[in-house]
Amino acid sequence: MAMSAAAAAPLCCTALARAAAPLRLRTRSATSLRVNCLLPRSLILGTPIFVQRREVVSLLAGTFSGALGSQLQGNMAAAASAEATAVSDDNHLEWSKKDNRRMLHVVYRVGDLDKTIKFYTECLGMKLLRKRDFPDEKYTNAFLGYGPEDSHFVVELTYNYGVFSYDIGTGFGHFGLAVEDVQKVCDLVKAKGGVVSREPGPVKGGKSVIAFVDDPDGYKFELIQRPATPEPFCQVMLRVGDMDRAIAFYEKAFGMELLRKRDVPEYKYTIAMMGYGPEDKNCVLELTYNYGVTEYTKGTGYAQIAIGTDDVYKTAEAIRHFGGKIVREPGAIPGINTKITSITDPDGWKSVFVDNEDFLRELE
């Protein structure tokens, strides 16, 4: 093995009279390492050693034997692994932040498609954007919202042939709609025979005027009194068992921004708004943590949120790296050829990432 003169120089070792200290390795340059060792009681490495990176392990293993050599090799392997992890973190985080992402739609199942469409259009003011039937697979989709799918967040209703009811579970919370007059919408819902499950009034722990109405399947819609907005469909609320974990995951893996966080100790809950833009112009994800509750049932009704991405393959890698589970590997949907990947977050909530170009092509 070729070594520099400094590396070939004899080692100067003296006894130490102090307690043992851990080994420290410090990088000198891209091609060499300066090895400074504070060794257990018996040894100290007095002369700096300069060697090529590829020679470090064999040099130190040959210089020191037994437990000390193993410690040196173990420390160096751990340092290399930590460095590689840090680089990978940075690369995946950079992709999550620069990717062109937008919340596209939310998918859930209903027992009577025509009845639900009628309620959403007549009571909530939505428009039926498109409808498609898949008789071979025995289900029908309907897309409704307040504007075109290429610029607005919409709902994707799914009706499975012959299934007339679903369990909503305890984890799903509600959908949020921004309206200019909460009382007016509640009056309309009542006139159409709908259910107002929470009369208009200030939100607990705040001043915003809200109300809750239930759709024919029992999904709750929170009506939030706000000025006119380009995106009336403003929230999807899901409950999580660990707020800090959830926020970190959605920031890193999804590239979302923490828009605001509010703790309401008198009612024992915390909320965090996550999204890709300001709340008054975009639909956001509202995470709710109820003190002491770590698990919820998912039910069979709520399905997933769809998010646009420029590359489903890179996105799947980032999701996996930051602790998400890939439940459908990235690739094209047979028959539609739209590339997607499906994932679950640490709480088990499912999301699907959809290739942006394929999504626009599908709309055409």
TAMOTA-V114978 format. One line per field, one symbol per residue. phi: phi as a letter, one per 20 degrees, with the letter a starting at -180 (. if undefined). psi: psi as a letter, one per 20 degrees, with the letter a starting at -180 (. if undefined). Layout:
# TAMOTA-V114978
phi = ???
psi = ???
This chain:
# TAMOTA-V114978
phi = .fcffffeffedccfdddffcffcdcfebfdccdddddegifcceedgddbfgfeffffffffddmffffffffffffffffffffffgffffffgeefedbfeaddbdcebffffgffffeddmfdfeabbdcffdmbcdcdcadrgffccecddecdegnddbcefndefdaddcecebfffffffgffeneddebfgrfffmbdfecbccdegenfedeedfbfgcfcffdbcdcecebfffffffffefemfdffaccdcffdlbcccecadrgffcbfcedecdegnddcceemcefdaddcfbebffffffffffeoedeebffrefgndmeebbdccegenfeccedgfffffffff
psi = ppqrhhhiqqpoprqqjrqqqqpppppgahirppooporqghqpohpqpprqgiigghghhhgprbhghhggggghghggggghggggggghhgghhiqnqqpgrpprqqingghgggghghhijrqogrpqpnhhilrqqppqajrqhiiqprqoppoppioiqqohaigpfrqpppqhnghggghggghjjrpoioqqrqqpjaipprrpqprhjjpppppporrpqinhniqopqqqioggggggghgghijrpohqpppnhhjlrqqpppajrqhiiqprpopppppioiqqqhaigpfrqppqqiohghghgggghjjrpoioqprqpphhjpprpqrqrhijpqqppppgghghhhh.
